[in-house]
Amino acid sequence: MDDTGNIQEGKRADLLTSPTSPLETAWSAGRMSAVIAGGHLMLASDLDAAIERQQAWFRGAFARLTSRWLTQFAVARLARHFVP
């Protein structure tokens, strides 16, 4: 891949920032402070907040009802293959 390995014009700009090297054995994604992807800077705190918003949506009443209906539909469909 000729467009990786350096930070300069014309190279891929996707990278992450961290106070420590991600190559260290004790490093985890929680140590990340920001990501640059597609030319956009995203702070880890903003990414965490976006993840929390998505998770909260799945904890809502609509998601619970939808997932219950989808589960019932899937189980009924499976049951038709096993019950004559």
PDB file of N, CA, C and O in Angstrom:
ATOM      1  N   MET A   1       0.855  -1.172   0.000  1.00  0.00           N
ATOM      2  CA  MET A   1       0.000   0.000   0.000  1.00  0.00           C
ATOM      3  C   MET A   1       0.903   1.237   0.000  1.00  0.00           C
ATOM      4  O   MET A   1       1.520   1.576   1.009  1.00  0.00           O
ATOM      5  N   ASP A   2       0.960   1.880  -1.125  1.00  0.00           N
ATOM      6  CA  ASP A   2       1.869   3.018  -1.291  1.00  0.00           C
ATOM      7  C   ASP A   2       1.398   4.291  -0.606  1.00  0.00           C
ATOM      8  O   ASP A   2       2.192   5.211  -0.409  1.00  0.00           O
ATOM      9  N   ASP A   3       0.115   4.362  -0.238  1.00  0.00           N
ATOM     10  CA  ASP A   3      -0.388   5.611   0.335  1.00  0.00           C
ATOM     11  C   ASP A   3      -0.538   5.536   1.854  1.00  0.00           C
ATOM     12  O   ASP A   3      -1.376   6.233   2.426  1.00  0.00           O
ATOM     13  N   THR A   4       0.266   4.697   2.514  1.00  0.00           N
ATOM     14  CA  THR A   4       0.214   4.579   3.977  1.00  0.00           C
ATOM     15  C   THR A   4       1.605   4.756   4.561  1.00  0.00           C
ATOM     16  O   THR A   4       2.607   4.731   3.847  1.00  0.00           O
ATOM     17  N   GLY A   5       1.643   4.934   5.866  1.00  0.00           N
ATOM     18  CA  GLY A   5       2.913   4.961   6.574  1.00  0.00           C
ATOM     19  C   GLY A   5       3.446   6.332   6.924  1.00  0.00           C
ATOM     20  O   GLY A   5       4.297   6.449   7.806  1.00  0.00           O
ATOM     21  N   ASN A   6       2.976   7.369   6.264  1.00  0.00           N
ATOM     22  CA  ASN A   6       3.425   8.733   6.537  1.00  0.00           C
ATOM     23  C   ASN A   6       2.231   9.669   6.576  1.00  0.00           C
ATOM     24  O   ASN A   6       1.188   9.404   5.978  1.00  0.00           O
ATOM     25  N   ILE A   7       2.409  10.775   7.298  1.00  0.00           N
ATOM     26  CA  ILE A   7       1.380  11.806   7.324  1.00  0.00           C
ATOM     27  C   ILE A   7       1.850  12.909   6.387  1.00  0.00           C
ATOM     28  O   ILE A   7       2.738  13.690   6.729  1.00  0.00           O
ATOM     29  N   GLN A   8       1.254  12.966   5.214  1.00  0.00           N
ATOM     30  CA  GLN A   8       1.571  14.003   4.242  1.00  0.00           C
ATOM     31  C   GLN A   8       0.471  14.051   3.197  1.00  0.00           C
ATOM     32  O   GLN A   8      -0.356  13.144   3.107  1.00  0.00           O
ATOM     33  N   GLU A   9       0.468  15.118   2.409  1.00  0.00           N
ATOM     34  CA  GLU A   9      -0.560  15.292   1.395  1.00  0.00           C
ATOM     35  C   GLU A   9      -0.556  14.124   0.416  1.00  0.00           C
ATOM     36  O   GLU A   9       0.495  13.689  -0.054  1.00  0.00           O
ATOM     37  N   GLY A  10      -1.752  13.628   0.120  1.00  0.00           N
ATOM     38  CA  GLY A  10      -1.899  12.528  -0.816  1.00  0.00           C
ATOM     39  C   GLY A  10      -1.881  11.156  -0.167  1.00  0.00           C
ATOM     40  O   GLY A  10      -2.166  10.159  -0.830  1.00  0.00           O
ATOM     41  N   LYS A  11      -1.553  11.086   1.103  1.00  0.00           N
ATOM     42  CA  LYS A  11      -1.535   9.811   1.823  1.00  0.00           C
ATOM     43  C   LYS A  11      -2.866   9.624   2.537  1.00  0.00           C
ATOM     44  O   LYS A  11      -3.624  10.578   2.716  1.00  0.00           O
ATOM     45  N   ARG A  12      -3.144   8.394   2.942  1.00  0.00           N
ATOM     46  CA  ARG A  12      -4.337   8.147   3.741  1.00  0.00           C
ATOM     47  C   ARG A  12      -4.207   8.903   5.053  1.00  0.00           C
ATOM     48  O   ARG A  12      -3.139   8.928   5.664  1.00  0.00           O
ATOM     49  N   ALA A  13      -5.308   9.522   5.484  1.00  0.00           N
ATOM     50  CA  ALA A  13      -5.255  10.346   6.681  1.00  0.00           C
ATOM     51  C   ALA A  13      -5.975   9.723   7.867  1.00  0.00           C
ATOM     52  O   ALA A  13      -6.123  10.383   8.895  1.00  0.00           O
ATOM     53  N   ASP A  14      -6.427   8.485   7.766  1.00  0.00           N
ATOM     54  CA  ASP A  14      -7.122   7.850   8.874  1.00  0.00           C
ATOM     55  C   ASP A  14      -6.103   7.443   9.932  1.00  0.00           C
ATOM     56  O   ASP A  14      -5.185   6.670   9.656  1.00  0.00           O
ATOM     57  N   LEU A  15      -6.268   7.965  11.133  1.00  0.00           N
ATOM     58  CA  LEU A  15      -5.367   7.617  12.220  1.00  0.00           C
ATOM     59  C   LEU A  15      -6.044   7.856  13.550  1.00  0.00           C
ATOM     60  O   LEU A  15      -7.097   8.490  13.614  1.00  0.00           O
ATOM     61  N   LEU A  16      -5.443   7.353  14.608  1.00  0.00           N
ATOM     62  CA  LEU A  16      -5.963   7.604  15.947  1.00  0.00           C
ATOM     63  C   LEU A  16      -4.860   8.226  16.783  1.00  0.00           C
ATOM     64  O   LEU A  16      -3.670   8.036  16.531  1.00  0.00           O
ATOM     65  N   THR A  17      -5.295   8.975  17.787  1.00  0.00           N
ATOM     66  CA  THR A  17      -4.329   9.576  18.704  1.00  0.00           C
ATOM     67  C   THR A  17      -4.526   8.973  20.082  1.00  0.00           C
ATOM     68  O   THR A  17      -5.642   8.664  20.500  1.00  0.00           O
ATOM     69  N   SER A  18      -3.415   8.819  20.768  1.00  0.00           N
ATOM     70  CA  SER A  18      -3.431   8.200  22.089  1.00  0.00           C
ATOM     71  C   SER A  18      -2.226   8.709  22.863  1.00  0.00           C
ATOM     72  O   SER A  18      -1.181   8.971  22.267  1.00  0.00           O
ATOM     73  N   PRO A  19      -2.349   8.856  24.187  1.00  0.00           N
ATOM     74  CA  PRO A  19      -1.192   9.297  24.974  1.00  0.00           C
ATOM     75  C   PRO A  19      -0.100   8.227  25.040  1.00  0.00           C
ATOM     76  O   PRO A  19       1.043   8.524  25.390  1.00  0.00           O
ATOM     77  N   THR A  20      -0.449   6.988  24.707  1.00  0.00           N
ATOM     78  CA  THR A  20       0.537   5.906  24.694  1.00  0.00           C
ATOM     79  C   THR A  20       0.447   5.168  23.367  1.00  0.00           C
ATOM     80  O   THR A  20      -0.530   5.318  22.633  1.00  0.00           O
ATOM     81  N   SER A  21       1.437   4.394  23.067  1.00  0.00           N
ATOM     82  CA  SER A  21       1.484   3.659  21.812  1.00  0.00           C
ATOM     83  C   SER A  21       0.468   2.524  21.805  1.00  0.00           C
ATOM     84  O   SER A  21       0.397   1.758  22.766  1.00  0.00           O
ATOM     85  N   PRO A  22      -0.321   2.403  20.736  1.00  0.00           N
ATOM     86  CA  PRO A  22      -1.252   1.279  20.633  1.00  0.00           C
ATOM     87  C   PRO A  22      -0.533  -0.065  20.445  1.00  0.00           C
ATOM     88  O   PRO A  22      -1.166  -1.121  20.480  1.00  0.00           O
ATOM     89  N   LEU A  23       0.767  -0.020  20.251  1.00  0.00           N
ATOM     90  CA  LEU A  23       1.531  -1.256  20.111  1.00  0.00           C
ATOM     91  C   LEU A  23       1.909  -1.860  21.462  1.00  0.00           C
ATOM     92  O   LEU A  23       2.374  -2.998  21.523  1.00  0.00           O
ATOM     93  N   GLU A  24       1.712  -1.098  22.554  1.00  0.00           N
ATOM     94  CA  GLU A  24       1.993  -1.624  23.888  1.00  0.00           C
ATOM     95  C   GLU A  24       0.989  -2.720  24.227  1.00  0.00           C
ATOM     96  O   GLU A  24      -0.178  -2.635  23.844  1.00  0.00           O
ATOM     97  N   THR A  25       1.431  -3.735  24.933  1.00  0.00           N
ATOM     98  CA  THR A  25       0.543  -4.861  25.249  1.00  0.00           C
ATOM     99  C   THR A  25      -0.617  -4.453  26.159  1.00  0.00           C
ATOM    100  O   THR A  25      -1.687  -5.057  26.086  1.00  0.00           O
ATOM    101  N   ALA A  26      -0.433  -3.458  27.001  1.00  0.00           N
ATOM    102  CA  ALA A  26      -1.495  -3.031  27.930  1.00  0.00           C
ATOM    103  C   ALA A  26      -2.440  -2.014  27.301  1.00  0.00           C
ATOM    104  O   ALA A  26      -3.378  -1.570  27.964  1.00  0.00           O
ATOM    105  N   TRP A  27      -2.224  -1.628  26.042  1.00  0.00           N
ATOM    106  CA  TRP A  27      -3.060  -0.611  25.403  1.00  0.00           C
ATOM    107  C   TRP A  27      -4.445  -1.169  25.109  1.00  0.00           C
ATOM    108  O   TRP A  27      -4.594  -2.340  24.762  1.00  0.00           O
ATOM    109  N   SER A  28      -5.457  -0.316  25.253  1.00  0.00           N
ATOM    110  CA  SER A  28      -6.824  -0.684  24.889  1.00  0.00           C
ATOM    111  C   SER A  28      -7.469   0.504  24.183  1.00  0.00           C
ATOM    112  O   SER A  28      -6.954   1.620  24.245  1.00  0.00           O
ATOM    113  N   ALA A  29      -8.571   0.270  23.526  1.00  0.00           N
ATOM    114  CA  ALA A  29      -9.259   1.341  22.801  1.00  0.00           C
ATOM    115  C   ALA A  29      -9.699   2.464  23.735  1.00  0.00           C
ATOM    116  O   ALA A  29      -9.900   3.595  23.292  1.00  0.00           O
ATOM    117  N   GLY A  30      -9.850   2.165  25.013  1.00  0.00           N
ATOM    118  CA  GLY A  30     -10.206   3.191  25.985  1.00  0.00           C
ATOM    119  C   GLY A  30      -9.130   4.249  26.156  1.00  0.00           C
ATOM    120  O   GLY A  30      -9.404   5.325  26.687  1.00  0.00           O
ATOM    121  N   ARG A  31      -7.922   3.966  25.720  1.00  0.00           N
ATOM    122  CA  ARG A  31      -6.816   4.925  25.804  1.00  0.00           C
ATOM    123  C   ARG A  31      -6.811   5.912  24.641  1.00  0.00           C
ATOM    124  O   ARG A  31      -6.054   6.883  24.661  1.00  0.00           O
ATOM    125  N   MET A  32      -7.631   5.681  23.644  1.00  0.00           N
ATOM    126  CA  MET A  32      -7.684   6.527  22.464  1.00  0.00           C
ATOM    127  C   MET A  32      -8.249   7.894  22.849  1.00  0.00           C
ATOM    128  O   MET A  32      -9.198   7.975  23.628  1.00  0.00           O
ATOM    129  N   SER A  33      -7.665   8.971  22.303  1.00  0.00           N
ATOM    130  CA  SER A  33      -8.179  10.300  22.615  1.00  0.00           C
ATOM    131  C   SER A  33      -8.919  10.930  21.438  1.00  0.00           C
ATOM    132  O   SER A  33      -9.780  11.787  21.640  1.00  0.00           O
ATOM    133  N   ALA A  34      -8.595  10.517  20.210  1.00  0.00           N
ATOM    134  CA  ALA A  34      -9.290  11.042  19.032  1.00  0.00           C
ATOM    135  C   ALA A  34      -9.009  10.137  17.837  1.00  0.00           C
ATOM    136  O   ALA A  34      -8.075   9.335  17.835  1.00  0.00           O
ATOM    137  N   VAL A  35      -9.850  10.299  16.826  1.00  0.00           N
ATOM    138  CA  VAL A  35      -9.690   9.568  15.564  1.00  0.00           C
ATOM    139  C   VAL A  35      -9.835  10.578  14.439  1.00  0.00           C
ATOM    140  O   VAL A  35     -10.684  11.467  14.500  1.00  0.00           O
ATOM    141  N   ILE A  36      -9.017  10.442  13.427  1.00  0.00           N
ATOM    142  CA  ILE A  36      -9.192  11.211  12.204  1.00  0.00           C
ATOM    143  C   ILE A  36      -9.527  10.191  11.126  1.00  0.00           C
ATOM    144  O   ILE A  36      -8.716   9.321  10.808  1.00  0.00           O
ATOM    145  N   ALA A  37     -10.723  10.305  10.568  1.00  0.00           N
ATOM    146  CA  ALA A  37     -11.170   9.363   9.539  1.00  0.00           C
ATOM    147  C   ALA A  37     -11.927  10.134   8.468  1.00  0.00           C
ATOM    148  O   ALA A  37     -12.787  10.961   8.771  1.00  0.00           O
ATOM    149  N   GLY A  38     -11.600   9.859   7.233  1.00  0.00           N
ATOM    150  CA  GLY A  38     -12.263  10.541   6.126  1.00  0.00           C
ATOM    151  C   GLY A  38     -12.082  12.044   6.177  1.00  0.00           C
ATOM    152  O   GLY A  38     -12.934  12.793   5.700  1.00  0.00           O
ATOM    153  N   GLY A  39     -10.980  12.486   6.752  1.00  0.00           N
ATOM    154  CA  GLY A  39     -10.700  13.913   6.847  1.00  0.00           C
ATOM    155  C   GLY A  39     -11.410  14.626   7.980  1.00  0.00           C
ATOM    156  O   GLY A  39     -11.363  15.854   8.054  1.00  0.00           O
ATOM    157  N   HIS A  40     -12.071  13.889   8.869  1.00  0.00           N
ATOM    158  CA  HIS A  40     -12.810  14.496   9.982  1.00  0.00           C
ATOM    159  C   HIS A  40     -12.185  14.082  11.309  1.00  0.00           C
ATOM    160  O   HIS A  40     -11.886  12.908  11.529  1.00  0.00           O
ATOM    161  N   LEU A  41     -11.993  15.062  12.190  1.00  0.00           N
ATOM    162  CA  LEU A  41     -11.500  14.805  13.540  1.00  0.00           C
ATOM    163  C   LEU A  41     -12.674  14.473  14.432  1.00  0.00           C
ATOM    164  O   LEU A  41     -13.646  15.226  14.495  1.00  0.00           O
ATOM    165  N   MET A  42     -12.587  13.340  15.128  1.00  0.00           N
ATOM    166  CA  MET A  42     -13.626  12.941  16.065  1.00  0.00           C
ATOM    167  C   MET A  42     -12.964  12.659  17.418  1.00  0.00           C
ATOM    168  O   MET A  42     -12.140  11.752  17.534  1.00  0.00           O
ATOM    169  N   LEU A  43     -13.323  13.425  18.415  1.00  0.00           N
ATOM    170  CA  LEU A  43     -12.794  13.209  19.754  1.00  0.00           C
ATOM    171  C   LEU A  43     -13.403  11.953  20.347  1.00  0.00           C
ATOM    172  O   LEU A  43     -14.550  11.612  20.057  1.00  0.00           O
ATOM    173  N   ALA A  44     -12.638  11.271  21.171  1.00  0.00           N
ATOM    174  CA  ALA A  44     -13.123  10.041  21.792  1.00  0.00           C
ATOM    175  C   ALA A  44     -14.390  10.312  22.601  1.00  0.00           C
ATOM    176  O   ALA A  44     -15.300   9.484  22.616  1.00  0.00           O
ATOM    177  N   SER A  45     -14.459  11.451  23.267  1.00  0.00           N
ATOM    178  CA  SER A  45     -15.658  11.777  24.055  1.00  0.00           C
ATOM    179  C   SER A  45     -16.889  11.917  23.158  1.00  0.00           C
ATOM    180  O   SER A  45     -17.987  11.522  23.550  1.00  0.00           O
ATOM    181  N   ASP A  46     -16.714  12.476  21.959  1.00  0.00           N
ATOM    182  CA  ASP A  46     -17.836  12.595  21.022  1.00  0.00           C
ATOM    183  C   ASP A  46     -18.249  11.220  20.501  1.00  0.00           C
ATOM    184  O   ASP A  46     -19.439  10.947  20.344  1.00  0.00           O
ATOM    185  N   LEU A  47     -17.271  10.356  20.235  1.00  0.00           N
ATOM    186  CA  LEU A  47     -17.580   8.991  19.793  1.00  0.00           C
ATOM    187  C   LEU A  47     -18.309   8.226  20.889  1.00  0.00           C
ATOM    188  O   LEU A  47     -19.274   7.513  20.614  1.00  0.00           O
ATOM    189  N   ASP A  48     -17.854   8.371  22.133  1.00  0.00           N
ATOM    190  CA  ASP A  48     -18.522   7.711  23.260  1.00  0.00           C
ATOM    191  C   ASP A  48     -19.967   8.182  23.392  1.00  0.00           C
ATOM    192  O   ASP A  48     -20.866   7.377  23.638  1.00  0.00           O
ATOM    193  N   ALA A  49     -20.193   9.494  23.228  1.00  0.00           N
ATOM    194  CA  ALA A  49     -21.553  10.036  23.328  1.00  0.00           C
ATOM    195  C   ALA A  49     -22.431   9.501  22.197  1.00  0.00           C
ATOM    196  O   ALA A  49     -23.603   9.197  22.423  1.00  0.00           O
ATOM    197  N   ALA A  50     -21.888   9.380  20.990  1.00  0.00           N
ATOM    198  CA  ALA A  50     -22.660   8.847  19.863  1.00  0.00           C
ATOM    199  C   ALA A  50     -23.019   7.385  20.095  1.00  0.00           C
ATOM    200  O   ALA A  50     -24.133   6.962  19.787  1.00  0.00           O
ATOM    201  N   ILE A  51     -22.090   6.620  20.630  1.00  0.00           N
ATOM    202  CA  ILE A  51     -22.363   5.215  20.942  1.00  0.00           C
ATOM    203  C   ILE A  51     -23.456   5.111  21.999  1.00  0.00           C
ATOM    204  O   ILE A  51     -24.354   4.276  21.890  1.00  0.00           O
ATOM    205  N   GLU A  52     -23.377   5.957  23.017  1.00  0.00           N
ATOM    206  CA  GLU A  52     -24.396   5.945  24.078  1.00  0.00           C
ATOM    207  C   GLU A  52     -25.772   6.283  23.520  1.00  0.00           C
ATOM    208  O   GLU A  52     -26.761   5.661  23.909  1.00  0.00           O
ATOM    209  N   ARG A  53     -25.855   7.263  22.609  1.00  0.00           N
ATOM    210  CA  ARG A  53     -27.149   7.607  21.998  1.00  0.00           C
ATOM    211  C   ARG A  53     -27.724   6.419  21.235  1.00  0.00           C
ATOM    212  O   ARG A  53     -28.923   6.156  21.318  1.00  0.00           O
ATOM    213  N   GLN A  54     -26.888   5.702  20.496  1.00  0.00           N
ATOM    214  CA  GLN A  54     -27.357   4.540  19.746  1.00  0.00           C
ATOM    215  C   GLN A  54     -27.814   3.428  20.687  1.00  0.00           C
ATOM    216  O   GLN A  54     -28.840   2.790  20.451  1.00  0.00           O
ATOM    217  N   GLN A  55     -27.057   3.200  21.742  1.00  0.00           N
ATOM    218  CA  GLN A  55     -27.441   2.164  22.704  1.00  0.00           C
ATOM    219  C   GLN A  55     -28.740   2.533  23.407  1.00  0.00           C
ATOM    220  O   GLN A  55     -29.569   1.661  23.667  1.00  0.00           O
ATOM    221  N   ALA A  56     -28.930   3.814  23.718  1.00  0.00           N
ATOM    222  CA  ALA A  56     -30.154   4.266  24.382  1.00  0.00           C
ATOM    223  C   ALA A  56     -31.365   4.020  23.480  1.00  0.00           C
ATOM    224  O   ALA A  56     -32.439   3.666  23.967  1.00  0.00           O
ATOM    225  N   TRP A  57     -31.197   4.203  22.174  1.00  0.00           N
ATOM    226  CA  TRP A  57     -32.297   3.956  21.251  1.00  0.00           C
ATOM    227  C   TRP A  57     -32.741   2.508  21.346  1.00  0.00           C
ATOM    228  O   TRP A  57     -33.939   2.228  21.307  1.00  0.00           O
ATOM    229  N   PHE A  58     -31.802   1.585  21.470  1.00  0.00           N
ATOM    230  CA  PHE A  58     -32.135   0.172  21.542  1.00  0.00           C
ATOM    231  C   PHE A  58     -32.711  -0.226  22.896  1.00  0.00           C
ATOM    232  O   PHE A  58     -33.262  -1.319  23.030  1.00  0.00           O
ATOM    233  N   ARG A  59     -32.594   0.639  23.900  1.00  0.00           N
ATOM    234  CA  ARG A  59     -33.196   0.362  25.203  1.00  0.00           C
ATOM    235  C   ARG A  59     -34.610   0.927  25.295  1.00  0.00           C
ATOM    236  O   ARG A  59     -35.293   0.699  26.294  1.00  0.00           O
ATOM    237  N   GLY A  60     -35.065   1.655  24.284  1.00  0.00           N
ATOM    238  CA  GLY A  60     -36.378   2.309  24.306  1.00  0.00           C
ATOM    239  C   GLY A  60     -37.517   1.334  24.102  1.00  0.00           C
ATOM    240  O   GLY A  60     -37.312   0.189  23.698  1.00  0.00           O
ATOM    241  N   ALA A  61     -38.742   1.811  24.392  1.00  0.00           N
ATOM    242  CA  ALA A  61     -39.944   0.985  24.300  1.00  0.00           C
ATOM    243  C   ALA A  61     -40.191   0.502  22.875  1.00  0.00           C
ATOM    244  O   ALA A  61     -40.544  -0.660  22.671  1.00  0.00           O
ATOM    245  N   PHE A  62     -40.011   1.378  21.888  1.00  0.00           N
ATOM    246  CA  PHE A  62     -40.235   0.986  20.498  1.00  0.00           C
ATOM    247  C   PHE A  62     -39.316  -0.161  20.110  1.00  0.00           C
ATOM    248  O   PHE A  62     -39.752  -1.119  19.472  1.00  0.00           O
ATOM    249  N   ALA A  63     -38.056  -0.069  20.488  1.00  0.00           N
ATOM    250  CA  ALA A  63     -37.092  -1.125  20.151  1.00  0.00           C
ATOM    251  C   ALA A  63     -37.456  -2.436  20.850  1.00  0.00           C
ATOM    252  O   ALA A  63     -37.332  -3.511  20.264  1.00  0.00           O
ATOM    253  N   ARG A  64     -37.904  -2.343  22.095  1.00  0.00           N
ATOM    254  CA  ARG A  64     -38.292  -3.559  22.816  1.00  0.00           C
ATOM    255  C   ARG A  64     -39.475  -4.241  22.130  1.00  0.00           C
ATOM    256  O   ARG A  64     -39.469  -5.457  21.940  1.00  0.00           O
ATOM    257  N   LEU A  65     -40.483  -3.461  21.762  1.00  0.00           N
ATOM    258  CA  LEU A  65     -41.655  -4.029  21.095  1.00  0.00           C
ATOM    259  C   LEU A  65     -41.292  -4.596  19.724  1.00  0.00           C
ATOM    260  O   LEU A  65     -41.752  -5.676  19.352  1.00  0.00           O
ATOM    261  N   THR A  66     -40.477  -3.873  18.984  1.00  0.00           N
ATOM    262  CA  THR A  66     -40.062  -4.344  17.662  1.00  0.00           C
ATOM    263  C   THR A  66     -39.254  -5.622  17.769  1.00  0.00           C
ATOM    264  O   THR A  66     -39.479  -6.565  17.011  1.00  0.00           O
ATOM    265  N   SER A  67     -38.320  -5.664  18.698  1.00  0.00           N
ATOM    266  CA  SER A  67     -37.498  -6.873  18.838  1.00  0.00           C
ATOM    267  C   SER A  67     -38.349  -8.058  19.303  1.00  0.00           C
ATOM    268  O   SER A  67     -38.107  -9.190  18.885  1.00  0.00           O
ATOM    269  N   ARG A  68     -39.345  -7.808  20.163  1.00  0.00           N
ATOM    270  CA  ARG A  68     -40.237  -8.893  20.594  1.00  0.00           C
ATOM    271  C   ARG A  68     -41.032  -9.422  19.406  1.00  0.00           C
ATOM    272  O   ARG A  68     -41.158 -10.636  19.241  1.00  0.00           O
ATOM    273  N   TRP A  69     -41.570  -8.528  18.574  1.00  0.00           N
ATOM    274  CA  TRP A  69     -42.332  -8.954  17.407  1.00  0.00           C
ATOM    275  C   TRP A  69     -41.442  -9.724  16.431  1.00  0.00           C
ATOM    276  O   TRP A  69     -41.845 -10.768  15.919  1.00  0.00           O
ATOM    277  N   LEU A  70     -40.238  -9.217  16.170  1.00  0.00           N
ATOM    278  CA  LEU A  70     -39.324  -9.909  15.260  1.00  0.00           C
ATOM    279  C   LEU A  70     -38.941 -11.289  15.793  1.00  0.00           C
ATOM    280  O   LEU A  70     -38.806 -12.239  15.022  1.00  0.00           O
ATOM    281  N   THR A  71     -38.768 -11.395  17.096  1.00  0.00           N
ATOM    282  CA  THR A  71     -38.439 -12.693  17.690  1.00  0.00           C
ATOM    283  C   THR A  71     -39.597 -13.667  17.519  1.00  0.00           C
ATOM    284  O   THR A  71     -39.389 -14.820  17.141  1.00  0.00           O
ATOM    285  N   GLN A  72     -40.812 -13.213  17.795  1.00  0.00           N
ATOM    286  CA  GLN A  72     -41.976 -14.075  17.627  1.00  0.00           C
ATOM    287  C   GLN A  72     -42.136 -14.519  16.175  1.00  0.00           C
ATOM    288  O   GLN A  72     -42.453 -15.677  15.902  1.00  0.00           O
ATOM    289  N   PHE A  73     -41.917 -13.602  15.261  1.00  0.00           N
ATOM    290  CA  PHE A  73     -42.000 -13.912  13.840  1.00  0.00           C
ATOM    291  C   PHE A  73     -40.950 -14.954  13.452  1.00  0.00           C
ATOM    292  O   PHE A  73     -41.262 -15.908  12.739  1.00  0.00           O
ATOM    293  N   ALA A  74     -39.707 -14.780  13.914  1.00  0.00           N
ATOM    294  CA  ALA A  74     -38.630 -15.712  13.576  1.00  0.00           C
ATOM    295  C   ALA A  74     -38.877 -17.094  14.176  1.00  0.00           C
ATOM    296  O   ALA A  74     -38.643 -18.105  13.513  1.00  0.00           O
ATOM    297  N   VAL A  75     -39.345 -17.147  15.417  1.00  0.00           N
ATOM    298  CA  VAL A  75     -39.606 -18.434  16.063  1.00  0.00           C
ATOM    299  C   VAL A  75     -40.758 -19.149  15.355  1.00  0.00           C
ATOM    300  O   VAL A  75     -40.688 -20.359  15.137  1.00  0.00           O
ATOM    301  N   ALA A  76     -41.806 -18.426  14.998  1.00  0.00           N
ATOM    302  CA  ALA A  76     -42.933 -19.041  14.289  1.00  0.00           C
ATOM    303  C   ALA A  76     -42.485 -19.573  12.932  1.00  0.00           C
ATOM    304  O   ALA A  76     -42.911 -20.650  12.515  1.00  0.00           O
ATOM    305  N   ARG A  77     -41.644 -18.838  12.255  1.00  0.00           N
ATOM    306  CA  ARG A  77     -41.142 -19.284  10.951  1.00  0.00           C
ATOM    307  C   ARG A  77     -40.281 -20.537  11.108  1.00  0.00           C
ATOM    308  O   ARG A  77     -40.394 -21.470  10.314  1.00  0.00           O
ATOM    309  N   LEU A  78     -39.435 -20.563  12.112  1.00  0.00           N
ATOM    310  CA  LEU A  78     -38.611 -21.750  12.368  1.00  0.00           C
ATOM    311  C   LEU A  78     -39.475 -22.942  12.740  1.00  0.00           C
ATOM    312  O   LEU A  78     -39.210 -24.063  12.305  1.00  0.00           O
ATOM    313  N   ALA A  79     -40.508 -22.709  13.545  1.00  0.00           N
ATOM    314  CA  ALA A  79     -41.376 -23.793  14.003  1.00  0.00           C
ATOM    315  C   ALA A  79     -42.080 -24.481  12.840  1.00  0.00           C
ATOM    316  O   ALA A  79     -42.327 -25.686  12.889  1.00  0.00           O
ATOM    317  N   ARG A  80     -42.404 -23.725  11.799  1.00  0.00           N
ATOM    318  CA  ARG A  80     -43.073 -24.330  10.635  1.00  0.00           C
ATOM    319  C   ARG A  80     -42.190 -25.388   9.964  1.00  0.00           C
ATOM    320  O   ARG A  80     -42.703 -26.319   9.343  1.00  0.00           O
ATOM    321  N   HIS A  81     -40.883 -25.251  10.086  1.00  0.00           N
ATOM    322  CA  HIS A  81     -39.970 -26.225   9.473  1.00  0.00           C
ATOM    323  C   HIS A  81     -39.811 -27.483  10.307  1.00  0.00           C
ATOM    324  O   HIS A  81     -39.352 -28.508   9.802  1.00  0.00           O
ATOM    325  N   PHE A  82     -40.180 -27.417  11.565  1.00  0.00           N
ATOM    326  CA  PHE A  82     -39.960 -28.555  12.461  1.00  0.00           C
ATOM    327  C   PHE A  82     -41.250 -29.260  12.890  1.00  0.00           C
ATOM    328  O   PHE A  82     -41.203 -30.374  13.412  1.00  0.00           O
ATOM    329  N   VAL A  83     -42.382 -28.627  12.676  1.00  0.00           N
ATOM    330  CA  VAL A  83     -43.665 -29.208  13.084  1.00  0.00           C
ATOM    331  C   VAL A  83     -44.479 -29.480  11.821  1.00  0.00           C
ATOM    332  O   VAL A  83     -44.733 -28.568  11.034  1.00  0.00           O
ATOM    333  N   PRO A  84     -44.895 -30.754  11.625  1.00  0.00           N
ATOM    334  CA  PRO A  84     -45.671 -31.075  10.408  1.00  0.00           C
ATOM    335  C   PRO A  84     -47.068 -30.482  10.438  1.00  0.00           C
ATOM    336  O   PRO A  84     -47.836 -30.663   9.493  1.00  0.00           O
TER     337      PRO A  84
END
